[in-house]
Every structure is written in C-alpha cells, then in structure tokens.
Amino acid sequence: MSPTQAQQEKNNAAGSSVLAAIGLTSFKLVVGILTNSLGILAEAAHSALDLVAALMTFFAVRVSDKPADKEHHFGHGKVENLSALFETVLLLATSAWIINEAVQRLFFKSVEVETSIWSFLVMGTSIAIDYGRSRMLYRAAKKYNSQALEADALHFSTDIWSSSVVILGLIGLTLAKFVPGLGWMHRADAVAAMVVALIVIFISGELGWRTIQALLDAAPEGKTEEIISSVQRMKGISDCHAVRIRPSGANWFVDMHVTMDGGMSLNESHELTEKIERKVQELLPGSDVTVHVEPLEMSEKKDPARD
C-alpha cells in the first residue's frame, strides 16, 4: 500500500471518530438537560472532550505524516504526543468538575432526576457506537503503528464501561421510585457520575504517563536489548553497542554502532549495514535506522558461530 493510501485510511478512521463524537455529544447533552441527570450530563461532557480529542487526533494524524523539512529534521511525529498530552489535561479538568458536582448533590443540595426511556436509549446508543469506533480505530492503529489512533481507541473502549456505570445509576433511580425501602438509591446518579470521573482520571493518568515518556524520548521497554541480541547474531557482525531509540509519533529513530571486519570493502560493509537496517525495521516497524561502522582490529578478530 502506498503512503498516500495509508494516510487516507488513517484520515478516514480519525474522521469517522469525529462524526461519531459530534452525534453522541449532542444526543447526550439534550437528554441530560431534559432529565436533569448528572450521570448523563457527565457523559455528555466526557463525549465533548472525546470530540476535542478526536479533532486533535484527526489533526495530529494529518500533520505527523508530513515529511521532514529544513526546520523539522526528524519529521512531525511529536505532534501526536502533544495532542495526547493536551487531551489528558482536558480530561483531568472535566473529571474535577464532575466530582465536585457529584459531591454537591450527595451532601449539600437536592436535585430531582427524571428517568425515561430516552435516558436508557442514549446510553445504549453510546455503548454501541463506542464499541464500533474503538474496534475500527484499533485496527487502523495496529495496521499503521499509530499511537494517536491507539490512544483514541483506548479512550473510546473505556467509554463503554463508563456508559455502563451510568446505566446502573439510572436503574438505581428507577428502583428507588417503585421499590419500597430503596429510597437511598436516589443518590445512585451522582455516585455513577463520580465513578465515571474516576474511570476517566485513571485512563487519563495512563495516557498522560505514556505521552510524557514519549516526549522525553523514552525507549520502548526491552527493545534495545532485543536489537543488540539480534544484530550481534548476524554473520559478519562482531559487536553491537551504543543503541539509541527515539520515539516520534508513530515512528522511531534508531542509531547504533556495530563492529565488523576492517578488511571489508566499502561495498561489502554498506551491504551489511542495509541488512542491519532491515533487521531493526522488522523488530521495530516504522523505524529510521542509522548505523555507525567501527573496524575490528586484526588482533581482536574472532570466529564465533553466526546465523
């Protein structure tokens, strides 16, 4: 598949997510206002942030695949990480608002919440749409190694659980109206909203940590050792060291030093470095590999078994 086709597929996945977020946010907001349900309003706020996140992902996917230029020698991949960081801040701020409002309703003020078929319909619709778009985004993320699409997919898959919690809260409110002795369950809506906020905080924390790690150029766990081990087993390579891996959006920049026979011709050493690059790209798809060659002195030569 050509780069243009791959970019189009990623854009289509991100664009579909934006359209779904617009529809869900509007539906939840209308029903939440009509029923005065904090749980549904919390989900509407959550979906509004999903819309912002989806828009940023759409923007990030389009920009991150732009080639390197004279001002950005390593490309534009970090745009994906910056969009994820911004999304994390928005999610945490909204969660703080939801928790504050839930505490107010639980301990300081009384708010009448109406439950209706629309309350359950909007949340059921939300679960169905979130399930479909999370699967779509996961497929695209895996296919193109896109961290932005993967973060979006993870976000929407957790929305399924938070929507389920809101449904449980609405069921509690319904039972409180018709079952004697269950009047205390009128607080279920506020409790459900608080659980939604805690879920969002947990997911945001994980996303934020991964984003910060990427912005700090943290190498993927275990990959450095795997690359060294694989390259050192290659025929003609005596040693592999000083391996450095730098993430940039969906891509990686890898540079390393290898030791090989100093008596090789330039063409032979070049051919071997190309094999090394292909090996690294098998282990870390989407990587840009730079190999620095060091000659092995005659007195240091050895003949280990190579595969």
C-alpha positions in Angstrom: 0.0 0.0 0.0 1.3 3.4 -0.9 1.9 6.1 1.7 -0.9 8.2 0.2 -3.4 5.3 0.6 -2.2 4.6 4.2 -2.6 8.3 5.0 -6.1 8.3 3.6 -7.1 5.2 5.6 -5.8 6.8 8.8 -7.6 10.1 8.0 -10.9 8.2 7.3 -10.6 6.4 10.7 -10.0 9.6 12.5 -12.7 11.5 10.6 -15.3 8.8 11.4 -14.5 9.1 15.0 -15.1 12.9 14.8 -18.5 12.4 13.3 -19.5 9.9 15.9 -18.3 12.2 18.7 -20.5 15.1 17.4 -23.6 12.9 17.3 -23.1 11.4 20.7 -22.3 14.7 22.4 -25.4 16.3 21.0 -27.7 13.4 21.9 -26.4 13.1 25.5 -26.5 16.8 26.1 -30.1 17.1 25.1 -31.3 14.1 27.1 -29.2 15.1 30.1 -30.7 18.6 30.2 -34.3 17.2 29.7 -33.9 14.6 32.5 -31.5 16.6 34.8 -29.3 13.6 35.1 -25.8 14.4 36.3 -24.7 10.9 35.1 -25.8 11.7 31.6 -24.5 15.2 31.7 -21.2 13.9 32.9 -21.2 11.6 29.9 -22.1 14.5 27.6 -19.1 16.4 29.0 -17.0 13.3 28.5 -18.2 13.0 24.9 -17.5 16.7 24.3 -13.9 16.0 25.3 -13.9 12.9 23.1 -14.9 15.3 20.3 -11.9 17.6 21.1 -9.7 14.5 21.4 -11.0 13.1 18.1 -10.4 16.5 16.3 -6.9 16.7 17.7 -6.2 13.1 16.6 -7.5 13.9 13.1 -5.2 17.0 13.0 -2.3 15.1 14.5 -2.6 12.2 12.1 -2.6 14.6 9.1 0.4 16.6 10.4 2.5 13.8 11.9 2.9 12.1 8.5 4.4 15.2 6.8 7.9 14.6 5.8 10.9 16.2 7.4 11.8 19.7 6.3 14.6 22.2 6.9 13.0 23.2 10.3 11.9 19.8 11.5 14.8 17.4 10.7 13.1 14.4 12.5 9.7 15.0 10.9 6.5 16.0 12.7 5.7 12.8 14.7 5.8 14.6 18.1 2.5 16.4 17.1 0.8 13.1 18.0 2.3 13.1 21.5 1.4 16.8 22.1 -2.2 16.2 21.1 -2.4 13.3 23.6 -0.9 15.5 26.3 -3.5 18.2 25.7 -6.3 15.6 25.7 -5.1 14.4 29.1 -5.2 17.9 30.6 -8.8 18.4 29.3 -9.9 15.1 30.7 -8.5 15.7 34.2 -10.1 19.2 34.3 -13.5 17.8 33.4 -13.2 15.0 35.9 -12.6 17.5 38.7 -15.8 19.4 37.7 -17.8 16.2 37.7 -16.5 15.1 41.1 -17.2 18.5 42.6 -20.8 18.5 41.3 -21.4 14.9 42.5 -20.2 15.8 46.0 -22.6 18.8 46.0 -25.5 16.6 45.0 -24.6 13.9 47.5 -24.2 16.1 50.6 -25.3 19.7 50.0 -28.1 20.1 47.6 -31.1 18.0 46.3 -31.7 17.7 42.6 -34.6 15.7 41.1 -33.5 13.4 38.3 -36.1 12.1 35.8 -35.5 8.7 34.3 -37.2 7.8 31.0 -36.8 5.5 28.0 -34.6 8.2 26.5 -32.1 8.1 29.3 -31.5 4.4 28.7 -31.7 4.8 24.9 -28.9 7.4 24.7 -26.6 5.4 26.9 -27.3 2.2 25.0 -26.6 4.0 21.7 -23.4 5.4 23.2 -22.2 1.9 24.0 -22.9 0.6 20.5 -21.2 3.5 18.8 -18.2 3.4 21.1 -17.8 -0.3 20.5 -17.8 0.1 16.8 -15.4 3.0 16.6 -13.0 1.6 19.1 -12.7 -1.6 17.0 -12.2 0.5 13.8 -9.5 2.7 15.4 -7.7 -0.3 17.0 -7.5 -2.0 13.6 -6.1 1.2 11.9 -3.7 1.8 14.9 -2.3 -1.7 14.7 -2.0 -1.6 10.9 -0.1 1.7 10.7 1.5 1.7 14.2 -0.2 5.0 15.0 0.0 6.0 18.7 -2.6 8.7 18.2 -5.2 6.3 16.8 -4.3 3.8 19.5 -4.9 6.4 22.3 -8.2 7.3 20.7 -9.2 3.6 20.5 -8.3 3.1 24.2 -10.2 6.2 25.2 -13.4 5.1 23.4 -13.2 1.5 24.7 -13.2 2.8 28.3 -16.3 4.9 27.4 -18.2 1.7 27.1 -17.5 0.9 30.8 -18.3 4.4 32.0 -21.6 4.4 30.0 -22.5 1.0 31.6 -21.9 2.6 35.1 -24.3 5.4 34.2 -26.9 2.9 33.1 -26.6 1.1 36.5 -27.1 4.5 38.2 -30.3 5.1 36.1 -31.5 1.6 37.1 -30.9 2.5 40.7 -33.0 5.7 40.4 -35.8 3.7 38.8 -35.8 1.1 41.6 -35.9 3.9 44.2 -39.2 5.2 42.8 -41.0 1.8 42.7 -39.4 -0.4 45.3 -40.2 0.4 49.0 -37.1 0.7 51.2 -34.7 1.6 48.3 -35.2 5.4 48.6 -31.5 5.8 49.3 -30.8 4.8 45.7 -31.9 8.3 44.5 -28.3 9.1 45.0 -27.2 6.5 42.5 -27.0 9.0 39.7 -24.4 11.2 41.5 -22.5 8.1 42.6 -22.4 6.9 39.0 -21.2 10.3 37.8 -18.3 10.1 40.3 -17.4 6.6 39.2 -17.3 7.9 35.6 -15.0 10.7 36.7 -12.7 8.2 38.5 -12.5 6.0 35.4 -11.6 9.0 33.3 -8.9 10.0 35.7 -7.4 6.5 35.7 -7.3 6.3 31.9 -6.1 9.9 31.6 -3.2 9.1 34.0 -2.1 6.2 31.9 -2.4 8.2 28.7 -0.6 11.1 30.2 2.3 9.0 31.5 2.8 7.4 28.1 2.7 10.8 26.5 5.3 12.2 28.8 7.5 9.2 28.3 7.3 9.7 24.5 8.1 13.4 24.8 11.1 12.6 27.0 12.3 10.1 24.3 11.9 7.0 26.5 12.9 3.9 24.6 10.3 1.0 24.4 10.9 -1.5 27.1 13.1 -4.4 26.1 13.7 -3.3 22.5 17.2 -2.1 23.0 18.3 -5.5 24.3 16.4 -7.3 21.6 18.0 -5.2 18.8 21.5 -5.8 20.2 20.9 -9.5 20.6 19.5 -9.9 17.0 22.2 -7.8 15.3 25.1 -9.5 17.1 23.9 -12.8 15.8 24.2 -11.7 12.2 27.0 -13.0 10.1 29.9 -10.5 9.8 29.0 -8.6 13.0 31.4 -8.8 15.9 29.6 -6.4 18.3 26.6 -4.1 18.5 26.6 -1.3 21.1 25.5 2.3 21.8 22.0 1.6 20.6 19.7 4.6 21.0 15.9 4.7 20.2 13.9 7.9 20.0 10.1 7.8 19.5 8.4 10.3 17.3 4.6 9.8 17.0 4.1 6.5 15.1 7.7 6.3 14.1 11.1 5.6 15.7 14.6 6.8 15.1 17.3 4.3 15.9 21.1 4.7 15.8 23.7 2.2 16.7 27.4 1.3 16.5 28.5 -2.0 15.1 31.9 -3.6 14.8 32.8 -5.6 11.7 36.0 -6.8 9.8 38.1 -3.7 8.9 39.3 -5.5 5.8 35.8 -5.4 4.2 35.4 -3.3 1.1 33.1 -0.3 1.2 30.5 -2.1 -0.8 30.5 -5.1 1.5 30.2 -3.0 4.6 27.4 -1.0 3.1 25.5 -4.1 2.0 25.8 -5.4 5.6 24.6 -2.2 7.1 21.5 -2.4 4.9 20.8 -5.9 6.2 21.1 -4.5 9.7 18.6 -1.7 8.9 16.1 -4.3 7.6 16.6 -6.4 10.7 15.9 -3.5 13.0 12.8 -2.5 11.0 11.5 -6.0 11.4 11.8 -5.7 15.2 10.6 -2.0 15.3 8.3 -1.2 12.3 8.4 2.3 11.1 11.9 3.0 12.3 14.5 5.2 10.6 17.9 3.4 11.3 21.4 4.9 11.2 24.4 2.5 11.6 27.9 3.7 12.5 30.5 1.2 11.5 33.7 0.6 13.5 36.5 -1.7 12.2 37.6 -4.8 14.1 41.4 -4.8 14.6 43.2 -7.9 13.3 44.3 -8.8 16.8 40.7 -8.7 18.1 39.2 -10.9 15.4 37.4 -14.0 16.5 35.3 -16.5 14.7 32.1 -17.1 16.7 29.2 -19.1 15.2 26.8 -16.8 13.4 23.4 -17.5 11.9 
